[in-house]
Amino acid sequence: MENTCETKASCREKMVQKIKSSVPEIIGMVLGAIAGFIYFKTVGCATGSCPITSNPWLTIIWGSLIGYLTGSIFNRNNKK
């Protein structure tokens, strides 16, 4: 079992390594969330009948999803 940790230090090191390998996705999610909120504020939906752009939380979630997918393109640590 390679997922078990022998000491707290080894668990911490594995967690830090996992976070470092996910930096492009994390940056993409944050930028996507910001872009989604900006899109809501600038474009939005005047009538309130638009399913995604009428709610700021939905535009933030969609922006984060698109940002994650875009960030994963630039991740060099993907296993083939």
C-alpha positions as CSV (number, residue, x, y, z in Angstrom):
1,M,0.0,0.0,0.0
2,E,1.7,3.1,-1.2
3,N,-1.0,5.5,0.2
4,T,-0.1,4.8,3.9
5,C,2.2,7.0,5.8
6,E,4.8,5.8,8.2
7,T,5.3,9.1,10.1
8,K,3.5,12.4,10.2
9,A,6.5,14.0,8.4
10,S,6.1,11.5,5.5
11,C,2.4,12.3,5.3
12,R,3.1,16.0,5.3
13,E,5.7,15.5,2.6
14,K,3.2,13.6,0.4
15,M,0.6,16.3,0.9
16,V,3.0,19.0,-0.1
17,Q,4.1,17.1,-3.1
18,K,0.4,16.6,-4.2
19,I,-0.3,20.3,-3.8
20,K,2.8,21.3,-5.7
21,S,1.8,19.0,-8.6
22,S,-1.7,20.5,-8.7
23,V,-0.6,24.2,-8.9
24,P,-1.7,24.8,-12.5
25,E,-5.2,23.5,-11.7
26,I,-5.5,25.5,-8.5
27,I,-4.4,28.7,-10.3
28,G,-6.8,28.0,-13.1
29,M,-9.7,27.5,-10.7
30,V,-9.0,30.7,-8.9
31,L,-8.6,32.7,-12.1
32,G,-11.8,31.0,-13.5
33,A,-13.8,31.9,-10.4
34,I,-12.7,35.5,-10.6
35,A,-13.5,35.6,-14.4
36,G,-16.9,34.0,-13.7
37,F,-17.7,36.7,-11.1
38,I,-16.6,39.5,-13.4
39,Y,-18.7,38.0,-16.2
40,F,-21.7,38.0,-13.9
41,K,-21.1,41.6,-12.9
42,T,-20.5,43.0,-16.4
43,V,-22.7,40.8,-18.6
44,G,-25.0,39.0,-16.2
45,C,-28.7,38.5,-17.0
46,A,-31.1,41.4,-17.1
47,T,-34.3,39.4,-17.1
48,G,-33.3,36.8,-14.5
49,S,-34.4,33.9,-16.8
50,C,-30.9,32.9,-17.8
51,P,-30.1,29.7,-15.9
52,I,-26.4,30.2,-15.4
53,T,-25.7,34.0,-15.6
54,S,-28.6,35.0,-13.4
55,N,-26.9,33.5,-10.3
56,P,-23.4,34.7,-9.2
57,W,-22.6,31.3,-7.6
58,L,-23.3,29.4,-10.7
59,T,-21.1,31.7,-12.8
60,I,-18.3,31.3,-10.2
61,I,-18.7,27.5,-10.3
62,W,-18.7,27.3,-14.1
63,G,-15.7,29.7,-14.2
64,S,-13.8,27.5,-11.8
65,L,-14.6,24.4,-13.7
66,I,-13.4,25.9,-17.0
67,G,-10.3,27.3,-15.2
68,Y,-9.5,23.8,-13.8
69,L,-9.8,22.2,-17.2
70,T,-7.7,24.9,-18.7
71,G,-5.1,24.6,-16.0
72,S,-4.9,20.8,-16.4
73,I,-3.8,21.3,-19.9
74,F,-0.6,23.1,-18.6
75,N,0.2,20.5,-15.9
76,R,3.4,18.7,-16.9
77,N,3.0,16.0,-14.2
78,N,0.1,14.2,-15.9
79,K,0.6,10.4,-16.1
80,K,0.3,8.9,-19.5
